[in-house]
């Protein structure tokens, strides 16, 4: 990252959240769309189907990390 970009980043991080969100949206819309490989597109579609059907189970991130830490800290 150039020193100019670093300075802009530091200034952007000091903005209130709402302004950072607007900035992220503006920057994101300025980028070229990413093309997914057919394999990734199929995997995403498979995961969405599992979520929509209720087959996939979601859980709270903090609870999940707490359980992992407890499991591996012994």
ZAVEXDREN-934019 format. One record per residue (C-alpha): residue number from 0; residue in three letters; x, y, z. Coordinates in pm, 1 decimal, decimal comma. Last residue first. Layout:
// ZAVEXDREN-934019
   seq   type          x          y          z
   NUM    ALA          X          Y          Z
...
//
This chain:
// ZAVEXDREN-934019
   seq   type          x          y          z
    73    UNK     -697,9    -2832,7     2759,6
    72    UNK     -756,0    -2531,5     2553,8
    71    UNK     -881,7    -2686,7     2231,2
    70    UNK    -1241,9    -2771,2     2322,0
    69    UNK    -1292,5    -2460,2     2535,0
    68    UNK    -1157,7    -2238,5     2256,9
    67    UNK    -1383,9    -2408,6     2002,1
    66    UNK    -1692,4    -2363,9     2225,4
    65    UNK    -1612,5    -1995,6     2280,3
    64    UNK    -1559,9    -1948,7     1908,1
    63    UNK    -1900,6    -2101,4     1831,5
    62    UNK    -2074,1    -1897,2     2100,2
    61    UNK    -1916,6    -1576,3     1969,8
    60    UNK    -2008,2    -1659,0     1610,0
    59    UNK    -2373,4    -1731,4     1686,5
    58    UNK    -2491,9    -2038,8     1503,5
    57    UNK    -2624,2    -2132,0     1165,9
    56    UNK    -2760,1    -2471,0     1076,5
    55    UNK    -2775,2    -2575,8      714,8
    54    UNK    -3065,6    -2804,9      624,6
    53    UNK    -3316,5    -2524,2      669,4
    52    UNK    -3418,6    -2538,5      304,1
    51    UNK    -3306,0    -2180,3      242,4
    50    UNK    -2967,7    -2239,3      406,1
    49    UNK    -2904,3    -2562,7      217,8
    48    UNK    -3014,5    -2402,9     -112,3
    47    UNK    -2779,3    -2107,9      -49,2
    46    UNK    -2491,6    -2348,4       12,4
    45    UNK    -2555,4    -2537,3     -311,7
    44    UNK    -2583,5    -2211,0     -511,4
    43    UNK    -2251,9    -2094,6     -365,9
    42    UNK    -2090,6    -2425,5     -457,7
    41    UNK    -2228,7    -2409,1     -813,0
    40    UNK    -2098,1    -2053,2     -861,2
    39    UNK    -1761,6    -2163,2     -722,9
    38    UNK    -1740,5    -2452,3     -970,1
    37    UNK    -1855,2    -2239,0    -1264,2
    36    UNK    -1568,1    -2001,5    -1188,4
    35    UNK    -1674,8    -1671,3    -1046,5
    34    UNK    -1632,7    -1346,5    -1233,2
    33    UNK    -1548,3    -1050,4    -1014,0
    32    UNK    -1720,8     -725,7    -1102,4
    31    UNK    -1487,8     -436,1    -1181,9
    30    UNK    -1450,0     -198,3     -891,0
    29    UNK    -1607,6      147,8     -857,1
    28    UNK    -1919,8        8,5     -689,3
    27    UNK    -1705,0     -123,2     -406,5
    26    UNK    -1543,5      216,4     -345,8
    25    UNK    -1878,8      394,0     -321,1
    24    UNK    -2025,5      125,4      -97,2
    23    UNK    -1720,9      124,0      128,8
    22    UNK    -1737,8      502,6      155,1
    21    UNK    -2105,4      493,4      250,3
    20    UNK    -2028,3      234,7      519,0
    19    UNK    -1737,1      445,9      647,2
    18    UNK    -1972,9      746,7      667,8
    17    UNK    -2223,2      548,3      875,6
    16    UNK    -1946,0      413,1     1098,5
    15    UNK    -1810,9      755,2     1193,6
    14    UNK    -1483,5      848,9     1020,7
    13    UNK    -1143,8      773,4     1179,3
    12    UNK    -1102,2      463,3      964,2
    11    UNK    -1131,1      681,4      654,3
    10    UNK     -845,8      903,9      770,5
     9    UNK     -619,3      605,7      830,8
     8    UNK     -717,7      457,5      495,3
     7    UNK     -648,4      783,5      312,0
     6    UNK     -305,8      807,0      477,8
     5    UNK     -229,3      444,0      389,3
     4    UNK     -335,3      506,9       27,4
     3    UNK     -101,6      805,4        4,9
     2    UNK      183,3      609,5      167,8
     1    UNK      138,2      338,2      -93,4
     0    UNK        0,0        0,0        0,0
//
